[in-house]
Amino acid sequence: MSDTSAIISRLGALPRFRALHGPTPLEEARALSRHLGGPRIFLKRDDLTGAGLGGNKVRKLEFILGRALADGADTVIVCGGYQSNLARIAAAMGARAGLRMELVLGGVPGEPHPICGNLLLDHLFGAKVHLVETEPRWDFGSYIEDLAARLRREGRRPMIMPLGGSSPEGMAGYIAATIEMIEQFRIHEIAPTRLFVAVGSGGTYSGLTLGEANLSPGYHVTGISVSRTTEYLVDKVVSETQEARAMLGLPRGPVGGDLTVFDQYIGAHYGAPTDGAREAISLLARLEGVLVDPVYSAKGLAGLIDQIRQGRIGADETVVFLHTGGSPALFAYDPADLLLPGQAA
């Protein structure tokens, strides 16, 4: 049995709650490529995964919720920011699966959290929402464990989901996505040399690097951090992929020297729009009719655009940009924070 066949078999043996609308499209962004003077750019449209208005988290949650159901959980605790994409999609998929979803959503003291964008959808999907102040941003203290203990006393069977769905099950979703893309490359008759993706907690990036190491898709995965330093993410990915390797019996995993993550596109802080992100939102919308959110995909695309302009990617190359979704977050921002000067005139 080939490595690919063995990996497909192992993925097939994992519990899975299927909700993905896939394969998601692989679309050539011809106008954007012309605007930038090359290379060929393809958009992997994981904003169109379906459940809960779509996004990369659907692929992760298929395996994470599959495991929760197999283990007899009736409640899932999800943590994230006030406008968490994971929480929104988990709320939608949990509703379909008959799971009670407890969303612990945090932000730094004084951070506004109007009920709009993703947070509005969390309520519409019927999740129980807990709003807490977190300082630093991703430190929930004992709140999550205390909530789990209270739910157990009430007779519930909760599962705590890691931040961002960054677990071996979540990574499995993007190993499966690598297999999907390899087939699409064959159909399109292309051989991409690079794949760019925004990196938050690192689960999607980790799954893609495991796919690169074990499936030989032909591209190198480049991450654009939206919140954390390169050093932090490289150490985290190397450590966390070891558990996924063991679970899936994968022969290879990334080491620090294999990983490419840029952290110069974060801006003032997580979620703060940058000039590059504003330009990326405008360019993709006006040239391709595709929306990207200011938190993740716009910063990832801004990184790709900057790397092209610096001449670090050849005009004769083919690049894939993995669109991770998140467009509902656009509606949580003041338009003045997203529009370029003169754009609303």
DRENTOR-381851 format. One line per 5 residues: their letters; for each residue z, x, y of C-alpha. Coordinates in steps of 0.05 Angstrom, whole numbers, always signed. Layout:
N
a) Z X Y; ...
//
This chain:
345
msdts) +0 +0 +0; -19 +27 +69; +34 +36 +123; +5 -23 +161; +6 -68 +100
aiisr) +77 -48 +85; +99 -63 +156; +64 -131 +155; +100 -146 +90; +168 -128 +119
lgalp) +156 -168 +182; +136 -227 +138; +202 -223 +101; +244 -231 +164; +272 -299 +184
rfral) +228 -327 +240; +228 -388 +283; +155 -395 +301; +138 -417 +372; +85 -367 +395
hgptp) +18 -393 +420; -22 -334 +394; -57 -289 +388; -50 -286 +464; -115 -270 +501
leear) -138 -199 +515; -178 -207 +580; -218 -155 +618; -199 -151 +691; -268 -131 +716
alsrh) -257 -146 +790; -192 -108 +792; -225 -49 +757; -282 -49 +807; -233 -53 +865
lggpr) -197 +9 +839; -259 +47 +820; -244 +46 +746; -216 +51 +692; -232 -10 +650
iflkr) -169 -53 +652; -152 -106 +600; -95 -155 +609; -56 -172 +547; -35 -242 +568
ddltg) +35 -249 +540; +49 -294 +599; +13 -346 +556; +58 -344 +495; +73 -418 +505
aglgg) +146 -436 +496; +185 -449 +560; +125 -430 +604; +114 -366 +565; +129 -292 +570
nkvrk) +144 -233 +526; +211 -260 +506; +178 -312 +460; +157 -257 +412; +228 -229 +410
lefil) +262 -296 +404; +221 -317 +344; +257 -264 +304; +325 -267 +340; +331 -343 +333
grala) +304 -339 +263; +362 -292 +246; +412 -338 +281; +389 -398 +242; +388 -359 +176
dgadt) +460 -336 +189; +483 -407 +202; +494 -403 +277; +494 -468 +315; +503 -437 +385
vivcg) +471 -377 +418; +501 -341 +478; +449 -309 +524; +465 -264 +583; +421 -242 +641
gyqsn) +409 -248 +716; +408 -314 +754; +332 -316 +746; +330 -290 +674; +265 -300 +638
laria) +300 -291 +571; +349 -347 +588; +294 -394 +608; +253 -384 +544; +315 -382 +500
aamga) +336 -449 +529; +268 -479 +513; +264 -451 +443; +336 -467 +428; +324 -539 +447
raglr) +267 -542 +397; +309 -508 +344; +368 -554 +353; +413 -497 +377; +464 -504 +432
melvl) +447 -451 +485; +503 -422 +529; +472 -381 +586; +517 -331 +621; +479 -312 +684
ggvpg) +505 -261 +733; +490 -227 +799; +525 -182 +848; +575 -215 +895; +540 -253 +950
ephpi) +473 -256 +914; +443 -325 +925; +428 -369 +865; +395 -434 +886; +375 -480 +830
cgnll) +301 -464 +831; +251 -423 +790; +279 -403 +723; +348 -429 +738; +321 -499 +749
ldhlf) +285 -496 +683; +349 -473 +647; +381 -539 +668; +320 -580 +650; +319 -551 +580
gakvh) +391 -574 +571; +426 -507 +567; +499 -499 +588; +497 -451 +648; +555 -406 +667
lvete) +547 -369 +734; +588 -306 +743; +592 -249 +792; +577 -182 +760; +592 -114 +792
prwdf) +558 -71 +771; +499 -117 +759; +499 -118 +682; +574 -114 +671; +598 -182 +647
gsyie) +667 -156 +631; +701 -197 +577; +668 -263 +597; +618 -265 +539; +669 -247 +485
dlaar) +719 -296 +514; +667 -351 +514; +649 -336 +441; +723 -338 +421; +732 -405 +456
lrreg) +671 -434 +422; +697 -411 +354; +763 -445 +368; +723 -509 +382; +691 -502 +313
rrpmi) +624 -474 +337; +588 -417 +303; +561 -374 +361; +515 -315 +359; +516 -267 +419
mplgg) +446 -244 +438; +440 -173 +466; +419 -165 +539; +344 -174 +544; +339 -190 +469
sspeg) +340 -115 +457; +356 -117 +383; +319 -95 +320; +296 -167 +311; +270 -168 +383
magyi) +233 -103 +373; +200 -132 +311; +164 -180 +356; +128 -124 +391; +112 -86 +327
aatie) +77 -151 +306; +43 -153 +375; +17 -82 +363; -17 -106 +299; -46 -165 +338
mieqf) -74 -119 +391; -106 -71 +342; -147 -128 +314; -166 -150 +384; -190 -79 +401
rihei) -235 -82 +340; -264 -149 +362; -275 -126 +433; -301 -58 +409; -255 -19 +455
aptrl) -209 +41 +445; -154 +39 +498; -120 +105 +513; -60 +76 +550; -17 +14 +550
fvavg) +26 -1 +611; +86 -47 +610; +145 -63 +656; +212 -40 +627; +278 -76 +640
sggty) +329 -73 +583; +278 -36 +541; +268 -81 +480; +194 -95 +490; +181 -22 +507
sgltl) +220 +0 +445; +180 -46 +399; +115 -20 +429; +136 +52 +418; +153 +37 +346
geanl) +85 +5 +339; +52 +67 +370; +90 +114 +323; +76 +76 +259; +10 +38 +269
spgyh) -33 +88 +307; -63 +39 +357; -97 +96 +395; -61 +86 +461; +1 +117 +491
vtgis) +54 +69 +516; +74 +80 +589; +135 +43 +616; +147 +25 +688; +222 +17 +699
vsrtt) +245 -41 +743; +319 -26 +743; +342 +37 +707; +330 +112 +710; +281 +147 +664
eylvd) +336 +188 +633; +378 +127 +617; +320 +89 +586; +294 +148 +544; +364 +158 +514
kvvse) +373 +84 +502; +305 +74 +469; +313 +134 +423; +382 +109 +402; +365 +35 +393
tqear) +300 +45 +356; +337 +80 +299; +370 +15 +277; +302 -21 +279; +271 +34 +237
amlgl) +325 +25 +185; +318 -51 +184; +243 -48 +176; +239 +15 +134; +194 +49 +185
prgpv) +177 +122 +170; +172 +144 +243; +206 +130 +309; +200 +157 +380; +236 +219 +403
ggdlt) +251 +235 +476; +190 +279 +485; +145 +223 +461; +166 +174 +515; +135 +162 +584
vfdqy) +175 +121 +632; +168 +123 +708; +227 +101 +751; +198 +111 +821; +173 +40 +828
igahy) +241 +4 +826; +250 -1 +901; +316 -17 +934; +345 -49 +870; +329 -94 +811
gaptd) +292 -156 +835; +278 -130 +905; +204 -137 +922; +168 -72 +940; +105 -61 +980
garea) +70 -40 +916; +93 -103 +881; +69 -147 +938; +1 -114 +936; -3 -122 +860
islla) +14 -196 +865; -40 -206 +918; -94 -164 +883; -86 -197 +815; -83 -267 +844
rlegv) -142 -259 +890; -186 -218 +844; -170 -247 +776; -133 -313 +789; -73 -288 +750
lvdpv) +0 -290 +775; +52 -236 +764; +126 -241 +781; +159 -196 +833; +214 -172 +786
ysakg) +177 -145 +725; +102 -150 +719; +85 -138 +792; +124 -73 +792; +92 -53 +726
lagli) +23 -67 +754; +41 -31 +818; +57 +30 +776; -10 +26 +740; -47 +19 +806
dqirq) -11 +79 +836; -25 +122 +774; -99 +105 +780; -101 +121 +854; -67 +188 +842
griga) -123 +205 +793; -76 +209 +733; -119 +160 +695; -193 +175 +689; -246 +126 +712
detvv) -278 +129 +643; -213 +109 +607; -194 +40 +580; -124 +15 +596; -85 -46 +572
flhtg) -34 -77 +619; +16 -120 +580; +31 -180 +624; +102 -200 +605; +103 -265 +645
gspal) +159 -289 +690; +118 -326 +742; +171 -382 +752; +212 -329 +789; +160 -331 +845
faydp) +188 -397 +866; +258 -369 +876; +236 -321 +932; +225 -332 +1006; +150 -331 +1016
adlll) +159 -279 +1070; +185 -231 +1016; +122 -238 +974; +63 -246 +1022; +27 -188 +1053
pgqaa) +23 -185 +1129; -26 -238 +1153; -33 -269 +1085; -6 -337 +1106; -46 -339 +1171
//
